[in-house]
Amino acid sequence: MMRDFNRVIRYLAYTLEILVLFMLQETPGLLPSIFGVRPVLLFPAVVSIAMFEKEIPALAFGIVGGLFCDFGLSGTLGFHALVLGLLCFFISLVVRVYMQVNLVTALLTGVWSIGLAICAQWFFLYFFNYAQPAYAFTHHYAPKYGYTLLFVPLLYLLNRGLSQALGAQEEGQFPYSRK
């Protein structure tokens, strides 16, 4: 019963984290613009949550974070939810089976998964609809990718603390090593 209570509290904490990060990323002037872009804080948040949760909760948090991205980034509704949901499911599966969770693997996972999400965003939402896609990629999407990656270690440490404090390791969800 205590594990169920800790799980509910942990999921509520993750949900609150996603809401707060969405408000921070959407508040104009709060985060400084670098090269004219602001970071997408929800990408590293859901990626790091997926590293500490099982596949289905990771999928759910990826979809929720993706829907918030769809609302805030004014793209096609459901695009980011689909991309982040699939990425988070895959990340959770790979981490639980093949990898140890530490800061280095979190950074490597953030590099490829956030890069994949931003490249998919550029390809499907920009490439076919507008002129000069290479210019947009190098002057908008690549700086957004780099700026977003700066938040991966911070959000990894935050979610690791939440996971440890609220008992994910007791449920066998916190994979320090392969079994």
Stockholm file with secondary structure:
# STOCKHOLM 1.0

chainA/1-179         MMRDFNRVIRYLAYTLEILVLFMLQETPGLLPSIFGVRPVLLFPAVVSIAMFEKEIPALAFGIVGGLFCDFGLSGTLGFHALVLGLLCFFISLVVRVYMQVNLVTALLTGVWSIGLAICAQWFFLYFFNYAQPAYAFTHHYAPKYGYTLLFVPLLYLLNRGLSQALGAQEEGQFPYSRK
#=GR chainA/1-179 SS CHHHHHHHHHHHHHHHHHHHHHHHHHSTTTSCCBTTBCCCTHHHHHHHHHHHSCHHHHHHHHHHHHHHHHHHHTCCTTHHHHHHHHHHHHHHHHHHHTCCCSHHHHHHHHHHHHHHHHHHHHIIIIITTSSCHHHHIIIIIHHHHHHHHTTHHHHHHHHHHHHHHTTTGGGTCCCSSCC
#=GC SS_cons         CHHHHHHHHHHHHHHHHHHHHHHHHHSTTTSCCBTTBCCCTHHHHHHHHHHHSCHHHHHHHHHHHHHHHHHHHTCCTTHHHHHHHHHHHHHHHHHHHTCCCSHHHHHHHHHHHHHHHHHHHHIIIIITTSSCHHHHIIIIIHHHHHHHHTTHHHHHHHHHHHHHHTTTGGGTCCCSSCC
//
